[in-house]
Amino acid sequence: MTTEFTFTITTTRFDEDYSPSDSSRATTNFANLARGERRQQNLRETLSMINRRFNELAHWDNPAGDRYVVDLEIVSGELEFTSGGKEREFPLLEVLDIRILDRVTGERHPGIVGNNFSSYVRDFDFSVRLPAANRTATEFTVPEDFGDLHGKLFQHFLNSPAYRERFQASPVICISVSTSKTYHRTGNHHPVLGVEYRQDEYSLTDEYFGKMGLRVRYFMPPGAVAPLAFYFRGDLLNDYSNLQLIGTISTMETFQRIYRPEIYNANVSAGEIYRPSLEQDDFSETPITYDRVERSQLATKQGKFTDEFFVTPHRDVLERWAAKYPVPAA
């Protein structure tokens, strides 16, 4: 029986020479881009898009639009625990971390970790457990404890010595807004995050991230065509510098333009009332190859892997640990 869940963190540089390791999650956006004949061109163009967007937003004292360079690292968090008298390991999550190089001063500024958040347990929840709960249901059903284990593991990771020794600030996870909800523009405007949107009801994803101890706000940055969902602890608007927020926006807006061009590379900007859709055809493709079908298939495959090698064989240990784990306040 285990009494401790601990973590180790490893990093891999994400640049035009990046190749996914055997242990890397195949469904991550960065791994998807780094396969096939166009892999290096994909990576080069993606990084170029991130840097252009960063300099567009960080326009002050930047007349040539090339003052800043964004450096990215893939952060892999591995869970370590004891089960059946043996030491076990499981790859819990992967995210991107950001460093910002100021080419004028030579300084390197920390960005915000959390970009492109990816998790095996989330794949299990959404691609295995949720479909199973609805296989014979007459209406859409969400298990009462849906996301509880994942949320506690994530919060335990943030409060672990491994995370605290490496990162000074809480993460911000930035993803697409939900296609099942309608968003309303407000009068609130931030110089970097842009205009704020709100909705009347949280999506299943919003509630899932809530169990991870994260609140959500929706902003459409200057020059963007659709709002992004920002999940965070603390105070999103005041806990981070403008450069840090720009790092997250430029990185995640770029990936969303590649992954969901119907929304984030649309030819018409979101209006006062906005309902995002993947069905609309008034958008521009990026020159970057991205396989959404493969990503969906791999999410199911990796969810089944999680069930077989993590959830099912260690269910008793996980349930005992989760039952005793005090969930910290967000």
Secondary structure, DSSP 8 states (H G I E B T S, - for coil): -----EEEEEEEEESTT----TTS-TTSHHHHHTSSTTHHHHHHHHHHHHHHHHHHHS-TT-TTS-SEEEEEEEEEEEEEEEETTEEEEEEEEEEEEEEEEETTT--EEE--S-EEEEEHHHHHIIIIIHHHHHSS-SS----TTTTHHHHHHHHHHHTSHHHHHH-SS--EEEEE--TTS-EEEEEEEETTTEEEEE-SS--HHHHHHHTTT-EEEEEE-TT-SS-EEEEESS-TTTSS-HHHHHHHHHHHHHHHHHH-HHHHTBSS---SEE---SS---B---SS---HHHHHHHHHHHHHHHIIIIITTTHHHHHHHHHH------
